[in-house]
Amino acid sequence: MALVLLNVADAVISQFIVQSGVGTEGNLLLSYWITRREFVLIKAGASALAAILLWDLSRRAPRPTLVITAVIVAFYIIIVFWNILVASRAV
């Protein structure tokens, strides 16, 4: 659940940053979508799918999956905090 919420927060804040002209999207795959209304839904859906796959994998390999999930969540925490710092320049 944390992974999905962090991804949605990343999407919303990133979209604000790009639309306000303070920054650009660094991910080339997402740079096309970030200005579209569907962007947040796409990120939410992709992260929900990733969370489901991680949950399924955790039943077979709980310890490695926990480590992988923790690293991904930590990565997104850093991204969200970075985005908040960048977005604060737009306000």
N, C-alpha and C positions, 0 to 999 in steps of 0.2 A: 504494500500500500504506500509506503514511504517513497518508493521508486516512482510510482505513478504520480503522486502529489508533487514531488520535486520536478519531474518532467513537465507537468502542467505549469508549475511556477516558472520554470525556465522558458517555456513557450510564451506565456503571457508577458513576462518581463522583456524577453528578447524582441517580441513583436512591438512592444511599446518603444524600446530603444531604437529600432529601425524606423518605425513610423514617425518618431519625433526627430529623426535625423542626427541623433547623438552618436550612433554607431551603425555597424553593419553586421550581417550574419556571417560568421566565420566558416560555417559548414556549407560547402558548395551544394550539397544535395538538398539542403533546406532553404538555401537563399532564394530559390524560385517561389517556394511556398509561404515564406514568412509574411508576405504582404497580403496573403489571401485569408478570407474568413475561416476556411477549413483548417488552417494551420494548427490551431490548438487541438482540434479534434483528431487530426492525424497524429500529433505527438502523444495525445492521451491514449489513442488506440494502439499505437506502436509500443508504448511503455506498458500498457496493460497486457499486451501479447507477450512482451519480454518477461513480465512478472509471472505470468501463467507458465511460461516455459521454464523459468527458474524454479518455480514451485514444483513442477513435475520432475525436474532434474533432482531437486532436493530429496525426493523420496528414494532415489537410487544412490545418490552420493551426497549425503547431508553436509558433511564437513567442508568439502571443497566448494559446494554451492553457497554455503554461508559466507565463506571467505570472498568468493567472487561477488556476491550480492553486497557485502559490506564495502568492498572497494568501489563498486559502481555507485552506491548511495553516497559514499564519501566524495567521490568525483562530482556528483550532481550537487551536493551541498556547496562545494567550492564554486561551481559554476553559478549557482543561484546567488550566492553572496557577491561574486564578482559582478553579476548582472545588476544587482541592487546598487552597488557602488557606481557603476556606469550610468544607470537610470537616474541616480540622484543628481547627476549633472544636468539632466533635462528639466528638472523641477525648479 
